[in-house]
């Protein structure tokens, strides 16, 4: 499953992640076009989640997967 992030859904996803995982900072969730995979790897590491677990978390929020 690929994660599709764009400006439209990013602010909603960021808000949901921050609510569920308050240890995440704005810096952890800084979205730069084309750097989504790097950002997600850093979040996975900080949350001690695997890539697949992170994909499932994001997919659970709906509208964020292709």
URBELQUI-V114620 format. One line per field, one symbol per residue. psi: psi as a letter, one per 30 degrees, with the letter a starting at -180 (. if undefined). Layout:
BEGIN
psi->???
END
This chain:
BEGIN
psi->kkkjkleefeeeeeeeeeeeiffkleeegjkkkfgeeeeeeeeeeefhlleeeeeeeeefflggl.
END
